[in-house]
Amino acid sequence: MTVDGVVTIDQSNNLVGLERQITALVDLVAPDELADGEESTDLVSAPLLRARRGR
C-alpha cells in the first residue's frame, strides 16, 4: 500500500461554535429559577371542570 499524501481536517471552527452554544445555554434562566429582582415564584392554578354533555 502506498500513501501519497496525508489529509488533515481543521475542527477548530466546530469547537468555537460549540463553545458559543454552551455559553448561551449557561446564561438562560430556567422556568423554575428566579430571575434577577424576583422575590418568589408565582403559583398559578386553574380548576379542571368536567365536560358537560347532556342528552
C-alpha positions as CSV (number, residue, x, y, z in Angstrom):
1,M,0.0,0.0,0.0
2,T,1.3,3.4,-0.9
3,V,0.2,6.7,0.7
4,D,0.8,9.7,-1.4
5,G,-0.4,12.4,1.0
6,V,-2.0,13.0,4.4
7,V,-5.3,14.8,4.7
8,T,-5.9,16.8,7.8
9,I,-9.3,18.3,8.9
10,D,-9.4,21.5,10.9
11,Q,-12.1,21.2,13.6
12,S,-11.4,24.4,15.4
13,N,-14.4,26.3,13.9
14,N,-16.7,23.5,15.1
15,L,-15.3,23.8,18.6
16,V,-15.7,27.5,18.7
17,G,-19.4,27.1,17.6
18,L,-20.0,24.6,20.4
19,E,-18.4,26.8,22.9
20,R,-20.7,29.7,21.9
21,Q,-23.8,27.4,22.2
22,I,-22.7,26.3,25.7
23,T,-22.1,29.8,26.8
24,A,-25.6,30.9,25.5
25,L,-27.2,28.0,27.5
26,V,-25.4,29.0,30.7
27,D,-26.9,32.5,30.5
28,L,-30.5,31.3,30.1
29,V,-32.9,31.3,33.1
30,A,-34.8,28.1,33.7
31,P,-38.5,28.3,34.3
32,D,-38.1,27.1,37.9
33,E,-35.3,29.6,38.7
34,L,-35.9,33.1,39.9
35,A,-34.9,35.9,37.6
36,D,-33.0,38.9,38.9
37,G,-35.2,41.1,41.0
38,E,-37.9,38.4,41.7
39,E,-38.6,37.6,45.4
40,S,-40.6,34.5,45.0
41,T,-42.2,32.2,42.5
42,D,-45.8,32.9,41.3
43,L,-48.1,29.9,41.6
44,V,-50.9,29.8,39.1
45,S,-53.7,27.2,39.2
46,A,-56.7,26.5,37.0
47,P,-59.7,24.5,38.1
48,L,-60.4,21.5,36.0
49,L,-64.1,21.1,35.2
50,R,-65.9,18.1,33.8
51,A,-67.2,18.5,30.3
52,R,-71.0,19.0,30.3
53,R,-72.7,16.5,28.0
54,G,-76.4,16.3,28.2
55,R,-78.8,14.0,26.5
